[in-house]
Amino acid sequence: MTMHLPVRPVWTCAGCGQVWPCLTRKRQLLAEFAGARVSLMLYLTQFFVEACVDMPTTTTGTLYHRFFAWPYEPTDAPPREHDHRRLHG
């Protein structure tokens, strides 16, 4: 069982304090859903909807990118600075 779970309603990681899903959880999810990208996206959808409710002042586009863009980005690249600023306002 992972310790990298979301802390609601702020959506930070319980394991490392980063925005959730953190890099560790992203890597875990990619391994867990290897070869099943559609299933991964469906799994993330439930969290996206809950995050939209918990963080009504955060734009939907920001949350969309946070939950759905990363599975299509290289996992070994460091987080982009503009993403960090956008997610932390």
Phi and psi restraints in degrees (range 20) as a CNS / XPLOR table:
assign (resid 1 and name C) (resid 2 and name N)
       (resid 2 and name CA) (resid 2 and name C) 1.0 -85.7 20.0 2
assign (resid 2 and name N) (resid 2 and name CA)
       (resid 2 and name C) (resid 3 and name N) 1.0 148.7 20.0 2
assign (resid 2 and name C) (resid 3 and name N)
       (resid 3 and name CA) (resid 3 and name C) 1.0 -94.3 20.0 2
assign (resid 3 and name N) (resid 3 and name CA)
       (resid 3 and name C) (resid 4 and name N) 1.0 -3.9 20.0 2
assign (resid 3 and name C) (resid 4 and name N)
       (resid 4 and name CA) (resid 4 and name C) 1.0 -92.5 20.0 2
assign (resid 4 and name N) (resid 4 and name CA)
       (resid 4 and name C) (resid 5 and name N) 1.0 66.7 20.0 2
assign (resid 4 and name C) (resid 5 and name N)
       (resid 5 and name CA) (resid 5 and name C) 1.0 -106.9 20.0 2
assign (resid 5 and name N) (resid 5 and name CA)
       (resid 5 and name C) (resid 6 and name N) 1.0 156.8 20.0 2
assign (resid 5 and name C) (resid 6 and name N)
       (resid 6 and name CA) (resid 6 and name C) 1.0 -73.5 20.0 2
assign (resid 6 and name N) (resid 6 and name CA)
       (resid 6 and name C) (resid 7 and name N) 1.0 140.1 20.0 2
assign (resid 6 and name C) (resid 7 and name N)
       (resid 7 and name CA) (resid 7 and name C) 1.0 -100.3 20.0 2
assign (resid 7 and name N) (resid 7 and name CA)
       (resid 7 and name C) (resid 8 and name N) 1.0 114.2 20.0 2
assign (resid 7 and name C) (resid 8 and name N)
       (resid 8 and name CA) (resid 8 and name C) 1.0 -97.9 20.0 2
assign (resid 8 and name N) (resid 8 and name CA)
       (resid 8 and name C) (resid 9 and name N) 1.0 148.2 20.0 2
assign (resid 8 and name C) (resid 9 and name N)
       (resid 9 and name CA) (resid 9 and name C) 1.0 -95.7 20.0 2
assign (resid 9 and name N) (resid 9 and name CA)
       (resid 9 and name C) (resid 10 and name N) 1.0 6.0 20.0 2
assign (resid 9 and name C) (resid 10 and name N)
       (resid 10 and name CA) (resid 10 and name C) 1.0 -87.9 20.0 2
assign (resid 10 and name N) (resid 10 and name CA)
       (resid 10 and name C) (resid 11 and name N) 1.0 -14.4 20.0 2
assign (resid 10 and name C) (resid 11 and name N)
       (resid 11 and name CA) (resid 11 and name C) 1.0 59.3 20.0 2
assign (resid 11 and name N) (resid 11 and name CA)
       (resid 11 and name C) (resid 12 and name N) 1.0 49.3 20.0 2
assign (resid 11 and name C) (resid 12 and name N)
       (resid 12 and name CA) (resid 12 and name C) 1.0 -105.7 20.0 2
assign (resid 12 and name N) (resid 12 and name CA)
       (resid 12 and name C) (resid 13 and name N) 1.0 168.2 20.0 2
assign (resid 12 and name C) (resid 13 and name N)
       (resid 13 and name CA) (resid 13 and name C) 1.0 -87.1 20.0 2
assign (resid 13 and name N) (resid 13 and name CA)
       (resid 13 and name C) (resid 14 and name N) 1.0 131.3 20.0 2
assign (resid 13 and name C) (resid 14 and name N)
       (resid 14 and name CA) (resid 14 and name C) 1.0 -67.3 20.0 2
assign (resid 14 and name N) (resid 14 and name CA)
       (resid 14 and name C) (resid 15 and name N) 1.0 -24.8 20.0 2
assign (resid 14 and name C) (resid 15 and name N)
       (resid 15 and name CA) (resid 15 and name C) 1.0 -86.5 20.0 2
assign (resid 15 and name N) (resid 15 and name CA)
       (resid 15 and name C) (resid 16 and name N) 1.0 -34.6 20.0 2
assign (resid 15 and name C) (resid 16 and name N)
       (resid 16 and name CA) (resid 16 and name C) 1.0 -133.4 20.0 2
assign (resid 16 and name N) (resid 16 and name CA)
       (resid 16 and name C) (resid 17 and name N) 1.0 -7.8 20.0 2
assign (resid 16 and name C) (resid 17 and name N)
       (resid 17 and name CA) (resid 17 and name C) 1.0 82.6 20.0 2
assign (resid 17 and name N) (resid 17 and name CA)
       (resid 17 and name C) (resid 18 and name N) 1.0 -1.4 20.0 2
assign (resid 17 and name C) (resid 18 and name N)
       (resid 18 and name CA) (resid 18 and name C) 1.0 -79.0 20.0 2
assign (resid 18 and name N) (resid 18 and name CA)
       (resid 18 and name C) (resid 19 and name N) 1.0 170.9 20.0 2
assign (resid 18 and name C) (resid 19 and name N)
       (resid 19 and name CA) (resid 19 and name C) 1.0 -62.0 20.0 2
assign (resid 19 and name N) (resid 19 and name CA)
       (resid 19 and name C) (resid 20 and name N) 1.0 145.5 20.0 2
assign (resid 19 and name C) (resid 20 and name N)
       (resid 20 and name CA) (resid 20 and name C) 1.0 -101.8 20.0 2
assign (resid 20 and name N) (resid 20 and name CA)
       (resid 20 and name C) (resid 21 and name N) 1.0 135.8 20.0 2
assign (resid 20 and name C) (resid 21 and name N)
       (resid 21 and name CA) (resid 21 and name C) 1.0 -78.8 20.0 2
assign (resid 21 and name N) (resid 21 and name CA)
       (resid 21 and name C) (resid 22 and name N) 1.0 130.8 20.0 2
assign (resid 21 and name C) (resid 22 and name N)
       (resid 22 and name CA) (resid 22 and name C) 1.0 -76.3 20.0 2
assign (resid 22 and name N) (resid 22 and name CA)
       (resid 22 and name C) (resid 23 and name N) 1.0 171.8 20.0 2
assign (resid 22 and name C) (resid 23 and name N)
       (resid 23 and name CA) (resid 23 and name C) 1.0 -58.7 20.0 2
assign (resid 23 and name N) (resid 23 and name CA)
       (resid 23 and name C) (resid 24 and name N) 1.0 -41.8 20.0 2
assign (resid 23 and name C) (resid 24 and name N)
       (resid 24 and name CA) (resid 24 and name C) 1.0 -62.3 20.0 2
assign (resid 24 and name N) (resid 24 and name CA)
       (resid 24 and name C) (resid 25 and name N) 1.0 -45.9 20.0 2
assign (resid 24 and name C) (resid 25 and name N)
       (resid 25 and name CA) (resid 25 and name C) 1.0 -66.5 20.0 2
assign (resid 25 and name N) (resid 25 and name CA)
       (resid 25 and name C) (resid 26 and name N) 1.0 -36.5 20.0 2
assign (resid 25 and name C) (resid 26 and name N)
       (resid 26 and name CA) (resid 26 and name C) 1.0 -60.3 20.0 2
assign (resid 26 and name N) (resid 26 and name CA)
       (resid 26 and name C) (resid 27 and name N) 1.0 -45.5 20.0 2
assign (resid 26 and name C) (resid 27 and name N)
       (resid 27 and name CA) (resid 27 and name C) 1.0 -63.5 20.0 2
assign (resid 27 and name N) (resid 27 and name CA)
       (resid 27 and name C) (resid 28 and name N) 1.0 -40.6 20.0 2
assign (resid 27 and name C) (resid 28 and name N)
       (resid 28 and name CA) (resid 28 and name C) 1.0 -62.6 20.0 2
assign (resid 28 and name N) (resid 28 and name CA)
       (resid 28 and name C) (resid 29 and name N) 1.0 -44.0 20.0 2
assign (resid 28 and name C) (resid 29 and name N)
       (resid 29 and name CA) (resid 29 and name C) 1.0 -65.5 20.0 2
assign (resid 29 and name N) (resid 29 and name CA)
       (resid 29 and name C) (resid 30 and name N) 1.0 -40.2 20.0 2
assign (resid 29 and name C) (resid 30 and name N)
       (resid 30 and name CA) (resid 30 and name C) 1.0 -62.1 20.0 2
assign (resid 30 and name N) (resid 30 and name CA)
       (resid 30 and name C) (resid 31 and name N) 1.0 -38.7 20.0 2
assign (resid 30 and name C) (resid 31 and name N)
       (resid 31 and name CA) (resid 31 and name C) 1.0 -69.8 20.0 2
assign (resid 31 and name N) (resid 31 and name CA)
       (resid 31 and name C) (resid 32 and name N) 1.0 -43.6 20.0 2
assign (resid 31 and name C) (resid 32 and name N)
       (resid 32 and name CA) (resid 32 and name C) 1.0 -64.4 20.0 2
assign (resid 32 and name N) (resid 32 and name CA)
       (resid 32 and name C) (resid 33 and name N) 1.0 -37.7 20.0 2
assign (resid 32 and name C) (resid 33 and name N)
       (resid 33 and name CA) (resid 33 and name C) 1.0 -105.7 20.0 2
assign (resid 33 and name N) (resid 33 and name CA)
       (resid 33 and name C) (resid 34 and name N) 1.0 25.1 20.0 2
assign (resid 33 and name C) (resid 34 and name N)
       (resid 34 and name CA) (resid 34 and name C) 1.0 -54.9 20.0 2
assign (resid 34 and name N) (resid 34 and name CA)
       (resid 34 and name C) (resid 35 and name N) 1.0 127.9 20.0 2
assign (resid 34 and name C) (resid 35 and name N)
       (resid 35 and name CA) (resid 35 and name C) 1.0 78.0 20.0 2
assign (resid 35 and name N) (resid 35 and name CA)
       (resid 35 and name C) (resid 36 and name N) 1.0 4.1 20.0 2
assign (resid 35 and name C) (resid 36 and name N)
       (resid 36 and name CA) (resid 36 and name C) 1.0 -134.5 20.0 2
assign (resid 36 and name N) (resid 36 and name CA)
       (resid 36 and name C) (resid 37 and name N) 1.0 57.7 20.0 2
assign (resid 36 and name C) (resid 37 and name N)
       (resid 37 and name CA) (resid 37 and name C) 1.0 -61.3 20.0 2
assign (resid 37 and name N) (resid 37 and name CA)
       (resid 37 and name C) (resid 38 and name N) 1.0 -37.7 20.0 2
assign (resid 37 and name C) (resid 38 and name N)
       (resid 38 and name CA) (resid 38 and name C) 1.0 -63.6 20.0 2
assign (resid 38 and name N) (resid 38 and name CA)
       (resid 38 and name C) (resid 39 and name N) 1.0 -41.8 20.0 2
assign (resid 38 and name C) (resid 39 and name N)
       (resid 39 and name CA) (resid 39 and name C) 1.0 -62.7 20.0 2
assign (resid 39 and name N) (resid 39 and name CA)
       (resid 39 and name C) (resid 40 and name N) 1.0 -38.8 20.0 2
assign (resid 39 and name C) (resid 40 and name N)
       (resid 40 and name CA) (resid 40 and name C) 1.0 -61.5 20.0 2
assign (resid 40 and name N) (resid 40 and name CA)
       (resid 40 and name C) (resid 41 and name N) 1.0 -44.9 20.0 2
assign (resid 40 and name C) (resid 41 and name N)
       (resid 41 and name CA) (resid 41 and name C) 1.0 -65.1 20.0 2
assign (resid 41 and name N) (resid 41 and name CA)
       (resid 41 and name C) (resid 42 and name N) 1.0 -37.9 20.0 2
assign (resid 41 and name C) (resid 42 and name N)
       (resid 42 and name CA) (resid 42 and name C) 1.0 -65.4 20.0 2
assign (resid 42 and name N) (resid 42 and name CA)
       (resid 42 and name C) (resid 43 and name N) 1.0 -40.1 20.0 2
assign (resid 42 and name C) (resid 43 and name N)
       (resid 43 and name CA) (resid 43 and name C) 1.0 -61.5 20.0 2
assign (resid 43 and name N) (resid 43 and name CA)
       (resid 43 and name C) (resid 44 and name N) 1.0 -44.8 20.0 2
assign (resid 43 and name C) (resid 44 and name N)
       (resid 44 and name CA) (resid 44 and name C) 1.0 -68.2 20.0 2
assign (resid 44 and name N) (resid 44 and name CA)
       (resid 44 and name C) (resid 45 and name N) 1.0 -26.4 20.0 2
assign (resid 44 and name C) (resid 45 and name N)
       (resid 45 and name CA) (resid 45 and name C) 1.0 -58.5 20.0 2
assign (resid 45 and name N) (resid 45 and name CA)
       (resid 45 and name C) (resid 46 and name N) 1.0 -39.9 20.0 2
assign (resid 45 and name C) (resid 46 and name N)
       (resid 46 and name CA) (resid 46 and name C) 1.0 -62.4 20.0 2
assign (resid 46 and name N) (resid 46 and name CA)
       (resid 46 and name C) (resid 47 and name N) 1.0 -38.8 20.0 2
assign (resid 46 and name C) (resid 47 and name N)
       (resid 47 and name CA) (resid 47 and name C) 1.0 -71.1 20.0 2
assign (resid 47 and name N) (resid 47 and name CA)
       (resid 47 and name C) (resid 48 and name N) 1.0 -38.3 20.0 2
assign (resid 47 and name C) (resid 48 and name N)
       (resid 48 and name CA) (resid 48 and name C) 1.0 -58.6 20.0 2
assign (resid 48 and name N) (resid 48 and name CA)
       (resid 48 and name C) (resid 49 and name N) 1.0 -47.3 20.0 2
assign (resid 48 and name C) (resid 49 and name N)
       (resid 49 and name CA) (resid 49 and name C) 1.0 -62.2 20.0 2
assign (resid 49 and name N) (resid 49 and name CA)
       (resid 49 and name C) (resid 50 and name N) 1.0 -44.6 20.0 2
assign (resid 49 and name C) (resid 50 and name N)
       (resid 50 and name CA) (resid 50 and name C) 1.0 -64.3 20.0 2
assign (resid 50 and name N) (resid 50 and name CA)
       (resid 50 and name C) (resid 51 and name N) 1.0 -39.2 20.0 2
assign (resid 50 and name C) (resid 51 and name N)
       (resid 51 and name CA) (resid 51 and name C) 1.0 -66.3 20.0 2
assign (resid 51 and name N) (resid 51 and name CA)
       (resid 51 and name C) (resid 52 and name N) 1.0 -37.2 20.0 2
assign (resid 51 and name C) (resid 52 and name N)
       (resid 52 and name CA) (resid 52 and name C) 1.0 -60.7 20.0 2
assign (resid 52 and name N) (resid 52 and name CA)
       (resid 52 and name C) (resid 53 and name N) 1.0 -38.2 20.0 2
assign (resid 52 and name C) (resid 53 and name N)
       (resid 53 and name CA) (resid 53 and name C) 1.0 -71.8 20.0 2
assign (resid 53 and name N) (resid 53 and name CA)
       (resid 53 and name C) (resid 54 and name N) 1.0 -43.8 20.0 2
assign (resid 53 and name C) (resid 54 and name N)
       (resid 54 and name CA) (resid 54 and name C) 1.0 -71.3 20.0 2
assign (resid 54 and name N) (resid 54 and name CA)
       (resid 54 and name C) (resid 55 and name N) 1.0 -27.9 20.0 2
assign (resid 54 and name C) (resid 55 and name N)
       (resid 55 and name CA) (resid 55 and name C) 1.0 -125.7 20.0 2
assign (resid 55 and name N) (resid 55 and name CA)
       (resid 55 and name C) (resid 56 and name N) 1.0 68.0 20.0 2
assign (resid 55 and name C) (resid 56 and name N)
       (resid 56 and name CA) (resid 56 and name C) 1.0 -65.8 20.0 2
assign (resid 56 and name N) (resid 56 and name CA)
       (resid 56 and name C) (resid 57 and name N) 1.0 -18.5 20.0 2
assign (resid 56 and name C) (resid 57 and name N)
       (resid 57 and name CA) (resid 57 and name C) 1.0 -89.0 20.0 2
assign (resid 57 and name N) (resid 57 and name CA)
       (resid 57 and name C) (resid 58 and name N) 1.0 -7.5 20.0 2
assign (resid 57 and name C) (resid 58 and name N)
       (resid 58 and name CA) (resid 58 and name C) 1.0 -86.9 20.0 2
assign (resid 58 and name N) (resid 58 and name CA)
       (resid 58 and name C) (resid 59 and name N) 1.0 133.6 20.0 2
assign (resid 58 and name C) (resid 59 and name N)
       (resid 59 and name CA) (resid 59 and name C) 1.0 -64.6 20.0 2
assign (resid 59 and name N) (resid 59 and name CA)
       (resid 59 and name C) (resid 60 and name N) 1.0 147.5 20.0 2
assign (resid 59 and name C) (resid 60 and name N)
       (resid 60 and name CA) (resid 60 and name C) 1.0 -60.9 20.0 2
assign (resid 60 and name N) (resid 60 and name CA)
       (resid 60 and name C) (resid 61 and name N) 1.0 -36.7 20.0 2
assign (resid 60 and name C) (resid 61 and name N)
       (resid 61 and name CA) (resid 61 and name C) 1.0 -62.3 20.0 2
assign (resid 61 and name N) (resid 61 and name CA)
       (resid 61 and name C) (resid 62 and name N) 1.0 -40.2 20.0 2
assign (resid 61 and name C) (resid 62 and name N)
       (resid 62 and name CA) (resid 62 and name C) 1.0 -64.0 20.0 2
assign (resid 62 and name N) (resid 62 and name CA)
       (resid 62 and name C) (resid 63 and name N) 1.0 -45.6 20.0 2
assign (resid 62 and name C) (resid 63 and name N)
       (resid 63 and name CA) (resid 63 and name C) 1.0 -67.3 20.0 2
assign (resid 63 and name N) (resid 63 and name CA)
       (resid 63 and name C) (resid 64 and name N) 1.0 -38.1 20.0 2
assign (resid 63 and name C) (resid 64 and name N)
       (resid 64 and name CA) (resid 64 and name C) 1.0 -58.1 20.0 2
assign (resid 64 and name N) (resid 64 and name CA)
       (resid 64 and name C) (resid 65 and name N) 1.0 -48.3 20.0 2
assign (resid 64 and name C) (resid 65 and name N)
       (resid 65 and name CA) (resid 65 and name C) 1.0 -61.6 20.0 2
assign (resid 65 and name N) (resid 65 and name CA)
       (resid 65 and name C) (resid 66 and name N) 1.0 -43.4 20.0 2
assign (resid 65 and name C) (resid 66 and name N)
       (resid 66 and name CA) (resid 66 and name C) 1.0 -60.0 20.0 2
assign (resid 66 and name N) (resid 66 and name CA)
       (resid 66 and name C) (resid 67 and name N) 1.0 -39.4 20.0 2
assign (resid 66 and name C) (resid 67 and name N)
       (resid 67 and name CA) (resid 67 and name C) 1.0 -95.9 20.0 2
assign (resid 67 and name N) (resid 67 and name CA)
       (resid 67 and name C) (resid 68 and name N) 1.0 -27.7 20.0 2
assign (resid 67 and name C) (resid 68 and name N)
       (resid 68 and name CA) (resid 68 and name C) 1.0 -117.5 20.0 2
assign (resid 68 and name N) (resid 68 and name CA)
       (resid 68 and name C) (resid 69 and name N) 1.0 -16.3 20.0 2
assign (resid 68 and name C) (resid 69 and name N)
       (resid 69 and name CA) (resid 69 and name C) 1.0 -82.4 20.0 2
assign (resid 69 and name N) (resid 69 and name CA)
       (resid 69 and name C) (resid 70 and name N) 1.0 -34.8 20.0 2
assign (resid 69 and name C) (resid 70 and name N)
       (resid 70 and name CA) (resid 70 and name C) 1.0 -62.4 20.0 2
assign (resid 70 and name N) (resid 70 and name CA)
       (resid 70 and name C) (resid 71 and name N) 1.0 -31.3 20.0 2
assign (resid 70 and name C) (resid 71 and name N)
       (resid 71 and name CA) (resid 71 and name C) 1.0 -62.5 20.0 2
assign (resid 71 and name N) (resid 71 and name CA)
       (resid 71 and name C) (resid 72 and name N) 1.0 -14.0 20.0 2
assign (resid 71 and name C) (resid 72 and name N)
       (resid 72 and name CA) (resid 72 and name C) 1.0 -106.6 20.0 2
assign (resid 72 and name N) (resid 72 and name CA)
       (resid 72 and name C) (resid 73 and name N) 1.0 6.8 20.0 2
assign (resid 72 and name C) (resid 73 and name N)
       (resid 73 and name CA) (resid 73 and name C) 1.0 -106.7 20.0 2
assign (resid 73 and name N) (resid 73 and name CA)
       (resid 73 and name C) (resid 74 and name N) 1.0 153.3 20.0 2
assign (resid 73 and name C) (resid 74 and name N)
       (resid 74 and name CA) (resid 74 and name C) 1.0 -60.3 20.0 2
assign (resid 74 and name N) (resid 74 and name CA)
       (resid 74 and name C) (resid 75 and name N) 1.0 136.9 20.0 2
assign (resid 74 and name C) (resid 75 and name N)
       (resid 75 and name CA) (resid 75 and name C) 1.0 -83.2 20.0 2
assign (resid 75 and name N) (resid 75 and name CA)
       (resid 75 and name C) (resid 76 and name N) 1.0 -15.3 20.0 2
assign (resid 75 and name C) (resid 76 and name N)
       (resid 76 and name CA) (resid 76 and name C) 1.0 -92.1 20.0 2
assign (resid 76 and name N) (resid 76 and name CA)
       (resid 76 and name C) (resid 77 and name N) 1.0 -2.6 20.0 2
assign (resid 76 and name C) (resid 77 and name N)
       (resid 77 and name CA) (resid 77 and name C) 1.0 -82.6 20.0 2
assign (resid 77 and name N) (resid 77 and name CA)
       (resid 77 and name C) (resid 78 and name N) 1.0 142.8 20.0 2
assign (resid 77 and name C) (resid 78 and name N)
       (resid 78 and name CA) (resid 78 and name C) 1.0 -67.9 20.0 2
assign (resid 78 and name N) (resid 78 and name CA)
       (resid 78 and name C) (resid 79 and name N) 1.0 155.2 20.0 2
assign (resid 78 and name C) (resid 79 and name N)
       (resid 79 and name CA) (resid 79 and name C) 1.0 -58.5 20.0 2
assign (resid 79 and name N) (resid 79 and name CA)
       (resid 79 and name C) (resid 80 and name N) 1.0 142.2 20.0 2
assign (resid 79 and name C) (resid 80 and name N)
       (resid 80 and name CA) (resid 80 and name C) 1.0 -76.7 20.0 2
assign (resid 80 and name N) (resid 80 and name CA)
       (resid 80 and name C) (resid 81 and name N) 1.0 140.1 20.0 2
assign (resid 80 and name C) (resid 81 and name N)
       (resid 81 and name CA) (resid 81 and name C) 1.0 -60.0 20.0 2
assign (resid 81 and name N) (resid 81 and name CA)
       (resid 81 and name C) (resid 82 and name N) 1.0 -41.2 20.0 2
assign (resid 81 and name C) (resid 82 and name N)
       (resid 82 and name CA) (resid 82 and name C) 1.0 -66.7 20.0 2
assign (resid 82 and name N) (resid 82 and name CA)
       (resid 82 and name C) (resid 83 and name N) 1.0 -28.3 20.0 2
assign (resid 82 and name C) (resid 83 and name N)
       (resid 83 and name CA) (resid 83 and name C) 1.0 -67.5 20.0 2
assign (resid 83 and name N) (resid 83 and name CA)
       (resid 83 and name C) (resid 84 and name N) 1.0 -41.3 20.0 2
assign (resid 83 and name C) (resid 84 and name N)
       (resid 84 and name CA) (resid 84 and name C) 1.0 -61.9 20.0 2
assign (resid 84 and name N) (resid 84 and name CA)
       (resid 84 and name C) (resid 85 and name N) 1.0 -45.6 20.0 2
assign (resid 84 and name C) (resid 85 and name N)
       (resid 85 and name CA) (resid 85 and name C) 1.0 -64.3 20.0 2
assign (resid 85 and name N) (resid 85 and name CA)
       (resid 85 and name C) (resid 86 and name N) 1.0 -41.1 20.0 2
assign (resid 85 and name C) (resid 86 and name N)
       (resid 86 and name CA) (resid 86 and name C) 1.0 -65.2 20.0 2
assign (resid 86 and name N) (resid 86 and name CA)
       (resid 86 and name C) (resid 87 and name N) 1.0 -39.1 20.0 2
assign (resid 86 and name C) (resid 87 and name N)
       (resid 87 and name CA) (resid 87 and name C) 1.0 -79.0 20.0 2
assign (resid 87 and name N) (resid 87 and name CA)
       (resid 87 and name C) (resid 88 and name N) 1.0 -21.3 20.0 2
assign (resid 87 and name C) (resid 88 and name N)
       (resid 88 and name CA) (resid 88 and name C) 1.0 -108.3 20.0 2
assign (resid 88 and name N) (resid 88 and name CA)
       (resid 88 and name C) (resid 89 and name N) 1.0 8.6 20.0 2
